[in-house]
């Protein structure tokens, strides 16, 4: 039975490779890699020689054939671009930077600089109930950092406690097609426990997400 399953998987991989090569323009250099193992494990191995990992949104179904986005983001040491499920090109024309004064958010912004540089509009936003000066100062500092890289960005303070749904609602209100965010979580009993906003971003499928840890 195992041999039959292995043969079927190899056949399916051959079909996918043929489709990949058919769709890819000849002008783009590419390499095909494959293995009969968990997709998350395969991408984790591939990340050793990659600048960025691109994957699809999580879907229900066979867990052995689906990428565990959370484990990927928190485990590979590379930024991950999780594409929306609408099969549209990732244009990154209006980008929302979800700011929090943490190592993870700073790294996400630095990792995303090439994408931010091509955007038509960049908005740096944070959520807080206090609206104190230090929060506004931190937003201004990030805007100055981006300006030093030739990227002009606006800032927005969203009133209220940090909340994934509130962030996504704001993203849709500005028609953002990409959200840049740090990822937050920790290992617990060999599984990842995620922060609330990170969990919301992992579960979201309508907007492209760029996450770093």
Order of alpha helices (4+ residues) and beta strands (2+ residues): alpha-alpha-beta-alpha-beta-beta-alpha-alpha-beta-alpha-beta-alpha-beta-beta-beta-alpha-beta
